[in-house]
Each structure stands twice: as C-alpha cells, then as structure tokens.
Amino acid sequence: KNEVEQSPQNLTAQEGEFITINCSYSVGISALHWLQQHPGGGIVSLFMLSSGKKKHGRLIATINIQEKHSSLHITASHPRDSAVYICAVAIGAQKLVFGQGTRLTINP
Amino acid sequence: GEEVAQTPKHLVRGEGQKAKLYCAPIKGHSYVFWYQQVLKNEFKFLISFQNENVFDETGMPKERFSAKCLPNSPCSLEIQATKLEDSAVYFCASSLGGAEETQYFGPGTRLLVL
C-alpha cells in the first residue's frame, strides 16, 4: 500500500461542476502540498498546508491532521482546469512523498 | 533568477553511456530537490540538498547516480552507465525552507535511454 493514496485516479466532469479530489496518507507529515501538472508537463504548486483550510480563487484545499486526509475542491470548473492534480506530503524538511495523481478532464 | 532552470530539455543516450543534468535554483533558495517521473506516472524522490550539503539521499540508486550542488554553480545530477529504466523526466525543485515550504519546479529534463 502506498504511503499517499489519491482518489479518484481519473475524473471527467462537465464545465461548471464542483470537483473534489481526495488524498489520504499513512505517515507522519510536517506539511501537505497540492500540485498541478499541466498537459505540457509543467508543475505548479497550488497549496501548501499544515492545518485547516486555504482558498485561492476557485480552488480550496483542506486538511484534517487527525484523520490524515486532505481534499482539493474546484468550484465552477472550467476546461482549463484539465490537468493532473498531485498530492505530496513532506516528511520533515528533507523530502516529498507523492500520490499517484488524479487526471481531471473538464468537458465544455 | 526567478525561475528554476533546467538543462538540457531533452537528452538521448545509448544504454551504458553517461548522462548529466543541470539545475539552477531560484536565487536565494537554499534547498534543492531532484525527482524522477517515469512515463507520466508517479514522482519518485531522489535527493535533496541544503546549500551544498546533501540533506537526504534515501531515494538515490547510489551505484550509478550521483549529485552535487557546489557554490556558484548549477546543481547537477549524473547517471553513470545509463539503463533503459532510467528513461524518465527528471524534475528539479527549489525552496526557501525545505520540503515544508512551497516548492518551485523547473521544466524538467526528458532523458531517453536507447
């Protein structure tokens, strides 16, 4: 079993739908990252969380440290949100351990 | 610079040849990380540096992989005697405060071993 599990692995939705991607982890962490990998391969950091909730535009990320679970939400989804979303946990300051990614496709 | 730079963008090597990849972190960032992504799949951590010191190398296949971050030079990742399974995209990332801070990723180097 992977230390970081994401679900679903693939998600297809219609434009405007509310999207939720989940991440569960089994190790002690010091922070959790949500990353976006564009179809061209570039990687952008969306959020870094150690507790609570963060919001940036239409994106919201939450983390529950006790339950070892985080969610990434996208409101009013748009085709340009189509990408792979990756959850990664920080093991101390030394390294990240990655989930397998969620491939999101938003159809117009 | 304001972006993480990686060179080359693409690298093709015959099996058994050496490959060397470079990464220039964002100016002022003390931490550098190398990750390997095989076939658009899961990322694997290789090694991290705090300035020129190895911070964590638990992901490195040490018999063929080595890495350095020397002062006033780009960081480097070198693979001696490449194997077919080394074909991957190698990403470098830098941050101000280690893995607990926002990481800024370079565009990656795509290595193809034939």
Boltz contact constraints between the chains, C-beta under 6 A:
constraints:
  - contact:
      token1: [A, 30]
      token2: [B, 100]
      max_distance: 6.0
  - contact:
      token1: [A, 31]
      token2: [B, 100]
      max_distance: 6.0
  - contact:
      token1: [A, 43]
      token2: [B, 105]
      max_distance: 6.0
  - contact:
      token1: [A, 45]
      token2: [B, 102]
      max_distance: 6.0
  - contact:
      token1: [A, 45]
      token2: [B, 103]
      max_distance: 6.0
  - contact:
      token1: [A, 48]
      token2: [B, 102]
      max_distance: 6.0
  - contact:
      token1: [A, 90]
      token2: [B, 99]
      max_distance: 6.0
  - contact:
      token1: [A, 90]
      token2: [B, 100]
      max_distance: 6.0
  - contact:
      token1: [A, 93]
      token2: [B, 98]
      max_distance: 6.0
  - contact:
      token1: [A, 93]
      token2: [B, 99]
      max_distance: 6.0
  - contact:
      token1: [A, 93]
      token2: [B, 100]
      max_distance: 6.0
  - contact:
      token1: [A, 94]
      token2: [B, 48]
      max_distance: 6.0
  - contact:
      token1: [A, 94]
      token2: [B, 55]
      max_distance: 6.0
  - contact:
      token1: [A, 94]
      token2: [B, 56]
      max_distance: 6.0
  - contact:
      token1: [A, 95]
      token2: [B, 45]
      max_distance: 6.0
  - contact:
      token1: [A, 95]
      token2: [B, 48]
      max_distance: 6.0
  - contact:
      token1: [A, 95]
      token2: [B, 56]
      max_distance: 6.0
  - contact:
      token1: [A, 95]
      token2: [B, 99]
      max_distance: 6.0
  - contact:
      token1: [A, 96]
      token2: [B, 99]
      max_distance: 6.0
  - contact:
      token1: [A, 98]
      token2: [B, 42]
      max_distance: 6.0
  - contact:
      token1: [A, 98]
      token2: [B, 43]
      max_distance: 6.0
  - contact:
      token1: [A, 100]
      token2: [B, 42]
      max_distance: 6.0
